[in-house]
Amino acid sequence: MMSLGFGLVAALCWGFHDICVRYVSQRSGILPALTTVLIIGTCLLLPGAILIGGWDSMTLHATALAAGAGIAFFLAYIGLYHAFEIGPVRLVAPIIGAYPVLSVGWAAVSGQPVTLDQWLALGAVIAGVAIVGLLTGSGDSGGSKRSAILWAILGGASFASTFALGQAAAFAGAEMPVILLSRLTAALVALAAMMASGGLRLPGRGTLPLLGLMGVLDCVALGIVIAAAGMARPEFASVAASTFGMITIILAWAILRERMTGGQWLGVLLTFSAIGYLAI
């Protein structure tokens, strides 16, 4: 199923993106880095969005949905980063990784039939992600566990909202304008948040090439999940994209030589077996 393939590409892009975040955030802070990534991504999208067109299809309703997706995307990242900052991973990762329940639930409420075996496969995807997260990191919380849980809930719910609003906007309007408007909104909100929290702070020059790469990866990831709106079962793109946290851990094993346990590999196997079943 194409929507699942799109979601897996998005997860891979966000996995590489998060590996980069671990490096950049220690040198420029999360909010300056996030704002820069969103601005770079918006600038990269602008020429393509103008050339491809589709702006005549953007009604006020589609524009409002795209703006809502951008706000939700910013909140998703803020929730994600704060949750992992407080931690531990085993506590917050399963909460954030469970957001496909909201995505598929919304599709069911909207009239898209979801069969029992699909719900079971969805549960297996979430269980696999949870297993990998639960077996990752054993350190104590860096702050209030209640705060970590609340930030994780915000992140997960906001990811589900981003994909639901973005796909609805693309269905009501056109894909490229929606992708550009959502990212532009996210960039403006991030810039306003940074100004309100201490003023304009620029990342170090040495991090700019990496931030540019992150902007490209982030653009591709969000763009293809929104572009799945025109495919069969677009909500399954968000299901596959939810594996980005697990893919980050796999990439850390492959690139940074961090250890993967046998239990984590079983979680990986369960997750991708379930995704393969959904694709049948």
N, C-alpha and C positions, 0 to 999 in steps of 0.2 A: 504494500500500500504506500503510495507516494507520500502521503502526509507523515507517516512514520519515518520514512527516509529523510524528509526535510527536518523533522524534529531531531533526528540523530546528528545530522550535520550541525544544527544549531547547538546541540549539547557539546559536540566536539569543539566548536568555536568558543563557546563559553568556558569550556574546560581549559583551553589554552589561555584564554583571557584571564581566568582566575589564577593560573600559575604566574602570569605577569603581575597581577595585583599584589601577590605576596612579595614581590621585589619592589614595585613602585611605591606601595603604601608606606614602606619603611623609610622612604627618602623624600616623599612630598606630602604625605597625608592622604587619607581616603577621599575627602571632599574635593580638594584641588585636583587630584588625579581623575576622579569621576567626572568632574565638570569639564576638564580638558578632553577626556575621551569622548564625551557626548558632543562637544563643540566640533572636534575633529571629524567625528562621524557625520555630523550634520553637513559640514562643508564638503565632505567627500560625496555625499548623496545628492547635493544640490544640482550639479550639472546633469546627472542622469535623470533626476526628477523633472527637470525643465525639458530635456530632450524627449523623453518618453511620453510626457504629457499625461492626459487624463484629468486635468484640472476642471474641465467642464462638467465632470461627473460628481464633483465634490459639492454636495449639498450642505446646508448648514448642519443638518443632522450628522452626516458623515464627518464633517470637520470637528464637531463637538465630540464625537466618539474617538476620533484620532487624538484630540487634545487630552481626553480622559485617559487614553492608553499611555500617553507620554507621562502624565502625572503619576499614574500607577507604576510605570516602569521605574521612575525615580524612587518612589517609595519602596519598590521591591529591592532595589540595590541598597538603599539605606538600611532596610530591615535585615537584609542578608549580611552586610558587612558588620553591623553592630552586633548581630547575633553571634557571628563567628569571633568577633573581638572579645565578647564576654565569655562565650562558650559554656561548657566544652562541646566539641564537635558531636560527640555521641548523644548529646541532649538536643541540639538545635537542628542537626542535619536531617533527622527523620521528620521533623515538623515541617521544615521548608520543602523537603522532597515529597510531601504528601499532597501538595497543591493540585495535582491532576484530579483528585476526587472532586474538587470544586469545578474544574474545567469540564469534566465529563458529566457531573451533576447538572451543571448549567445547560449543557447540550441536551440532556434528558428532559429537563424542564421546558426547553425550547421546542420540544417535539421530535428530537432525534432519537430513535429507538436504540437502547443499549441492552444487549442480551446478557443473560446470567454469566455465560462463559467470558464475555468481554469484561464484566465487572470483576470476575475472578482473576483474569489476566492483569487487569489494572491493579488489583490488590497485590499480585505477585511482583509487579514492577516496583510498587511502593515498598513492599517488604524487602526486596533485594537492595534497594537504595538505603533503606533503614538499617539493614544488616551491615552494610559497608560503613555507614556512618556510626553505628553503635560500637563497632570494633575499631574505630579510628580515634586516637587521642584518649588518654586516660587522665589528663590533668584536671585539676579542680577548676571550678568556674572562676573567671577573672572578675566577677562582680555578682550581682544578685541573679540567682537562677530564674527568679520570676521575671526579671527584666529580659534575660536572655530568651525565655519562652515567648514573651510578648513581642520582642523584636522578630523572632522567628515566625510567629503567626502573621505579623505584618508583612514580612517578606514573602511568605508562601501565598497569602491571600492576594497580595499585590501582583505577584507573577500571574496567578490565575486571572485576575482582572485585566492585566495588560493584554494577555492573549485573547481573552473573550472580547474586550472592547476593540482591539486592533483588528481582529478578524471580522467583527461586525461592521467596523468602519470600511474595511476593504470590500466587503460584500455590498455595502451601500454606496460606495464611491469607486475609487480606483487605487490599486495597490501602491504605486510609487508615491503619489501625493500623501497617502495615509502614512507610509513609512517615514517620509520626510517630516511631516507635521508632528508625528508622535515624538520623533527624536528632537526636533526643534523645541517642542514643549518641555521635554525632559531636560534639555540643556539649559533653557531659561530658568526653570525651577531650581536646578542645581546651582546655577550662577547666583540666583536670588538667595538661596540658602547659605551659600558661602559668604556673600556680602553681609548677611544678617548675623553670621556667627563669628565675625572677626575681621571682615573686610577681604578684599581681593588678595589671593595668595597664588602665585604662579609656581608651577612645578620646576624643578631644576632642569637646566638645559640638557643634562646628560640623560634624562628620562624621556625626552621628547620623541626620539625614534620608537621607543617601546610603547609610549602612549599612542603614537600613530598606528602601530600594529594593533593595539587593543581597540582603537576606534574602528578599524577595518573589521576585526573579528566580531565586535559587538554589533556593527551594522549588518553584517551578513546573518548573524544569529537571529536578531529580532526581525529582520526583513523577511527571512524565509518562513518564520513561524506565522507572520501576518499574511504572507503570500499563500499559505496553505488554505486560506479562506475559500478559495475556489475549487478545492479538491474534495473528494469523498472523505468523510469523517475528519474534518479539520481539527477537531478537539484532540485527536490522537497525536498531532504534531506536538502539542504541549505535553502530552504524556511522555513521548520520547525525549523531549527537551528537558524534562525534569531529571534526567540522569546526569546532568552536567556536573553536579557535585561529585558523583561517583567517578565520572571520567576525569575530573580534576585529580582525584586520589590516584587513579591509574596512571595519569601522566606524571604525577609526582614520583610514582614508583619507577616509571620508565626514564624520566629525565633527571630527577633529583636523587634517584636511588633510594627513595624512602621505602620502608619495608611494607609488603602486603602479606597478610596472614592467610592461611587456608580458608578460614571462615569468610574473609572478605572476597576471596575468589569465588566461593560458593554463592555469595550475594550477587556478584557480577554475573555468574552463570544463570541464576534464577531470573535476574532482571532481563537479560537479553533473550533468554528462552521465552519469557512472557511477551516481549516485544515482537519476537518472531512469530508467535502464535497469533497476535493481533494482526500481523501483516498477511496472514493466510486468507 
